[in-house]
């Protein structure tokens, strides 16, 4: 039963009964309903933007935990990267130096991972930068470890073949010349005997009579024999020792080997002569690695004592004239 309402009449000083129409009641109802809806909407908006539901709170805690784990993972990746860098440094400057092998170029060690859209699926999230950077670090380390593992495989093979390498690399004098003062000229800038100008002498000249035996300074394969096409070396022999090493023997009077022949260290390959551009009988001897001439003085370690080696260094520092 609806409640009866009365209104005070100031003229008659009585209470008159208020008669409410259905339309007024309907308007009254909808006004209150709209007010409640607006209030509820405001409350929902405020709650949605400023208050977290239990599920959202749990998700935020999970996200914070994941961020922390990513940060810890990045720190571990940085440590792993330092370890990989140390391995690379030891590989290039210790292991490969021991086995006379060239270091791996940084362009290969630092080679990137291909694919412009490799990280596309990780973009578009609020924490995409963190995830992408961590993934890139992991990819870089995995790539460097792959290169390093291949390098260690190569070093292992070098170690397994160390004995073969040691007998192949030049290590003795090419002539039986124990008197170091009979070495005619050393490696480096010297006076040319013909043109009287300073030029770079790419080997050493061993003064010896014609017919003095010449020895191969390491195991290898005869690469070239015969008359030098430019005439300066005269009769010469080139030996490929492997491991990027070659030796050259010039001005010979006789040659006892042929191209393609396998030879051993200490094997007689020819006689000292005076052919080509030469002032007197001697052997011009060169050691080359990757085509670059090296000082042969560092490849006599099987023949010289420390005192003899020091004496040779002192003699090589004195100015002199080449014999060719």
ROMILUM-178771 format. One line per 4 residues: number of its first residue (from 1); their letters; for each residue x, y, z of C-alpha. Coordinates in steps of 0.001 Angstrom, whole numbers. Example, Ala and Ser with C-alpha at 12.3 -4.5 7.8 and 13.67 -1.06 7.14 Angstrom:
// residues 2
1 = AS = 12300 -4500 7800 ~ 13670 -1060 7140
//
This chain:
// residues 324
1 = XXXX = 0 0 0 ~ 1483 3349 -1064 ~ 2135 5944 1573 ~ -384 8850 1724
5 = XXXX = 1263 12308 1572 ~ -112 15594 2870 ~ 841 19199 2216 ~ 212 22171 4579
9 = XXXX = -2103 24791 3141 ~ -1076 28220 4418 ~ -4358 29843 3458 ~ -6732 27421 5166
13 = XXXX = -4164 26415 7768 ~ -4978 22783 7097 ~ -3238 19748 5679 ~ -4451 18853 2232
17 = XXXX = -3955 15441 781 ~ -1434 15343 -2116 ~ -2649 13463 -5118 ~ 376 12119 -7209
21 = XXXX = -187 11154 -10826 ~ 1333 8108 -12448 ~ 3422 10304 -14719 ~ 4962 12117 -11795
25 = XXXX = 5682 8872 -10094 ~ 7331 7550 -13251 ~ 9467 10681 -13619 ~ 10427 10502 -9985
29 = XXXX = 11454 6870 -10406 ~ 13596 7452 -13485 ~ 15261 10498 -11982 ~ 16383 8462 -9021
33 = XXXX = 17377 5580 -11281 ~ 19501 7787 -13564 ~ 21152 9374 -10546 ~ 22024 5918 -9235
37 = XXXX = 23313 4803 -12617 ~ 25545 7870 -12947 ~ 26830 7428 -9413 ~ 27493 3746 -10035
41 = XXXX = 29304 4550 -13287 ~ 31503 7108 -11543 ~ 32296 4608 -8807 ~ 33145 1902 -11354
45 = XXXX = 35381 4240 -13350 ~ 37255 5338 -10240 ~ 37588 1769 -9060 ~ 38771 546 -12471
49 = XXXX = 41446 3247 -12739 ~ 42614 3577 -9166 ~ 41759 350 -7425 ~ 43148 -3077 -8363
53 = XXXX = 41196 -6243 -8229 ~ 42720 -9245 -6433 ~ 43524 -10778 -9831 ~ 45213 -7578 -11038
57 = XXXX = 47211 -7332 -7825 ~ 48407 -10908 -8342 ~ 49338 -10157 -11960 ~ 51267 -7024 -10960
61 = XXXX = 53184 -8998 -8349 ~ 53980 -11576 -11017 ~ 55156 -8867 -13455 ~ 57393 -7300 -10779
65 = XXXX = 58850 -10719 -10054 ~ 59506 -11316 -13767 ~ 61217 -7925 -14057 ~ 63463 -8829 -11156
69 = XXXX = 64284 -12179 -12754 ~ 65101 -10464 -16054 ~ 67431 -8065 -14247 ~ 69168 -10957 -12508
73 = XXXX = 69340 -12805 -15825 ~ 70953 -9764 -17455 ~ 73566 -9664 -14699 ~ 74290 -13361 -15252
77 = XXXX = 74548 -12758 -19007 ~ 77020 -9927 -18386 ~ 79145 -12295 -16283 ~ 78898 -14968 -18988
81 = XXXX = 79957 -12400 -21583 ~ 83041 -11508 -19524 ~ 83926 -15200 -19291 ~ 83500 -15624 -23060
85 = XXXX = 85696 -12562 -23652 ~ 88376 -14055 -21405 ~ 88200 -17350 -23316 ~ 88549 -15488 -26608
89 = XXXX = 91531 -13524 -25306 ~ 93318 -16657 -24096 ~ 92469 -18446 -27318 ~ 93967 -15709 -29516
93 = XXXX = 96936 -14708 -27343 ~ 97980 -17982 -25711 ~ 96693 -21140 -27374 ~ 96973 -19936 -30965
97 = XXXX = 100325 -18285 -30326 ~ 101683 -21585 -28990 ~ 100531 -23438 -32086 ~ 101548 -20724 -34561
101 = XXXX = 97976 -20144 -35680 ~ 96391 -16866 -36716 ~ 93855 -15348 -34278 ~ 90196 -15372 -35262
105 = XXXX = 89166 -11959 -36665 ~ 86830 -9942 -34461 ~ 84467 -9592 -37421 ~ 83842 -13338 -37195
109 = XXXX = 83705 -13483 -33397 ~ 81234 -10579 -33224 ~ 79128 -11647 -36212 ~ 75461 -10794 -35640
113 = XXXX = 72374 -12959 -35924 ~ 70602 -12516 -39275 ~ 66979 -11571 -39810 ~ 65462 -8090 -39511
117 = XXXX = 62220 -9442 -37983 ~ 63894 -11790 -35543 ~ 62582 -9848 -32540 ~ 59328 -8610 -34119
121 = XXXX = 57184 -10954 -32054 ~ 58572 -9457 -28837 ~ 57548 -5896 -29697 ~ 54366 -4094 -28681
125 = XXXX = 54426 -4827 -24929 ~ 55115 -2518 -22019 ~ 58331 -4397 -21194 ~ 59395 -5200 -24766
129 = XXXX = 62701 -3306 -24517 ~ 63831 -5362 -21530 ~ 62848 -8668 -23119 ~ 64393 -7809 -26508
133 = XXXX = 67677 -6612 -25001 ~ 67978 -9751 -22888 ~ 67233 -11947 -25904 ~ 69855 -10102 -27966
137 = XXXX = 72475 -10642 -25270 ~ 71674 -14332 -25165 ~ 71892 -14611 -28953 ~ 75254 -12814 -29025
141 = XXXX = 76725 -15054 -26338 ~ 75422 -18203 -28013 ~ 76933 -17060 -31325 ~ 80302 -16316 -29714
145 = XXXX = 80288 -19645 -27904 ~ 79619 -21436 -31182 ~ 82614 -19707 -32823 ~ 84734 -20421 -29744
149 = XXXX = 83813 -24110 -29762 ~ 84902 -24334 -33413 ~ 88126 -22544 -32503 ~ 88847 -25024 -29703
153 = XXXX = 88239 -27870 -32155 ~ 90895 -26326 -34385 ~ 93284 -25816 -31447 ~ 92731 -29434 -30407
157 = XXXX = 93706 -30596 -33886 ~ 96744 -28311 -33776 ~ 97748 -29815 -30436 ~ 97280 -33322 -31794
161 = XXXX = 99488 -32432 -34768 ~ 101983 -30429 -32705 ~ 104805 -32892 -33334 ~ 104235 -32702 -37086
165 = XXXX = 104181 -28908 -36904 ~ 107403 -28744 -34873 ~ 109356 -30774 -37452 ~ 107893 -28679 -40289
169 = XXXX = 108587 -25150 -39069 ~ 112142 -23980 -39977 ~ 114428 -24545 -36995 ~ 118041 -25070 -38156
173 = XXXX = 120648 -23203 -40189 ~ 120541 -24022 -43905 ~ 124335 -24503 -44075 ~ 126751 -26086 -41624
177 = XXXX = 128154 -22748 -40571 ~ 129036 -22728 -36887 ~ 131188 -19594 -37202 ~ 128584 -16882 -36858
181 = XXXX = 131046 -14211 -37992 ~ 130987 -15749 -41476 ~ 127378 -14659 -41991 ~ 127674 -12123 -44801
185 = XXXX = 124545 -10071 -44170 ~ 121528 -10054 -41908 ~ 117820 -9286 -42221 ~ 116712 -5656 -42460
189 = XXXX = 117802 -2463 -44197 ~ 121285 -2904 -45692 ~ 123472 -1321 -48359 ~ 123001 -2789 -51820
193 = XXXX = 126468 -3758 -53211 ~ 125473 -2952 -56792 ~ 123363 198 -56502 ~ 124957 1582 -53318
197 = XXXX = 121614 2509 -51753 ~ 119918 1259 -48606 ~ 117210 -1293 -49276 ~ 115350 -3905 -47300
201 = XXXX = 117145 -7272 -47235 ~ 114464 -9955 -46819 ~ 116772 -12752 -45681 ~ 120277 -13654 -44492
205 = XXXX = 123424 -14288 -46530 ~ 125620 -17207 -45460 ~ 129120 -16876 -46873 ~ 130428 -20311 -47954
209 = XXXX = 132515 -21872 -50758 ~ 130846 -23117 -53921 ~ 129734 -26721 -53378 ~ 128894 -26313 -49670
213 = XXXX = 125911 -28491 -48818 ~ 122542 -26785 -48221 ~ 120018 -28383 -45858 ~ 116250 -28105 -45723
217 = XXXX = 115447 -26336 -42467 ~ 112146 -28172 -41914 ~ 109947 -30895 -43345 ~ 107912 -29871 -46341
221 = XXXX = 107207 -30092 -50044 ~ 109350 -28608 -52817 ~ 107243 -25851 -54314 ~ 109617 -24377 -56902
225 = XXXX = 113108 -25027 -58312 ~ 115267 -23654 -61116 ~ 116434 -20329 -62435 ~ 114739 -17251 -61013
229 = XXXX = 112727 -15667 -63843 ~ 113870 -12201 -62776 ~ 117487 -13322 -62542 ~ 118261 -11830 -59135
233 = XXXX = 118073 -15044 -57109 ~ 119829 -17165 -59720 ~ 119167 -20856 -59111 ~ 116707 -21104 -56247
237 = XXXX = 114543 -23528 -54276 ~ 111257 -22704 -52532 ~ 109921 -25132 -49897 ~ 106362 -25116 -48570
241 = XXXX = 106483 -26278 -44941 ~ 102765 -25982 -44316 ~ 101279 -23920 -41491 ~ 101700 -20854 -43808
245 = XXXX = 105528 -21126 -43760 ~ 107825 -21112 -46794 ~ 111621 -20921 -47102 ~ 113693 -19649 -50050
249 = XXXX = 117258 -20755 -50919 ~ 118981 -18647 -53630 ~ 122212 -18414 -55726 ~ 122699 -22221 -55761
253 = XXXX = 125232 -23932 -58027 ~ 123354 -27260 -58070 ~ 119835 -28384 -57160 ~ 119064 -31967 -56041
257 = XXXX = 115279 -31796 -55635 ~ 112261 -31340 -57896 ~ 108844 -29680 -57461 ~ 106354 -31823 -55563
261 = XXXX = 109048 -33830 -53775 ~ 108620 -34441 -50036 ~ 111722 -33590 -48029 ~ 112797 -33845 -44393
265 = XXXX = 114608 -31411 -42135 ~ 118356 -31787 -42579 ~ 118050 -33301 -46063 ~ 120578 -31980 -48608
269 = XXXX = 118720 -30068 -51312 ~ 121585 -28380 -53212 ~ 125000 -26712 -53181 ~ 126038 -23138 -52452
273 = XXXX = 126812 -21160 -55595 ~ 127290 -17701 -57051 ~ 124454 -17493 -59581 ~ 122198 -14510 -60181
277 = XXXX = 122804 -11116 -58605 ~ 125671 -12087 -56290 ~ 129044 -10582 -55364 ~ 130626 -13842 -54128
281 = XXXX = 129655 -17456 -53302 ~ 126968 -17494 -50627 ~ 123481 -18732 -49779 ~ 120675 -16216 -49571
285 = XXXX = 118066 -17683 -47163 ~ 114553 -16398 -46440 ~ 111719 -17430 -44099 ~ 108219 -16298 -45051
289 = XXXX = 104883 -16647 -43284 ~ 101722 -15814 -45206 ~ 104016 -14297 -47829 ~ 105583 -11855 -45356
293 = XXXX = 109379 -12126 -44834 ~ 110459 -12849 -41252 ~ 113878 -12530 -39677 ~ 115525 -15980 -40100
297 = XXXX = 117537 -15294 -36960 ~ 114515 -16411 -34935 ~ 114387 -19804 -36642 ~ 117766 -21258 -35618
301 = XXXX = 116723 -22392 -32136 ~ 117781 -26022 -32760 ~ 121368 -24992 -33623 ~ 122270 -22114 -31305
305 = XXXX = 122980 -21824 -27612 ~ 121625 -18762 -25756 ~ 125101 -17157 -25898 ~ 125397 -17773 -29644
309 = XXXX = 121933 -16386 -30220 ~ 122789 -13242 -28250 ~ 125982 -12870 -30250 ~ 124024 -13193 -33514
313 = XXXX = 121597 -10491 -32372 ~ 124495 -8135 -31644 ~ 126103 -8820 -35027 ~ 122792 -8333 -36860
317 = XXXX = 122436 -4866 -35318 ~ 125684 -3674 -36951 ~ 125458 -1907 -40345 ~ 126615 -4026 -43259
321 = XXXX = 126386 -4547 -46996 ~ 124423 -7380 -48581 ~ 126049 -9956 -50839 ~ 123253 -9814 -53444
//
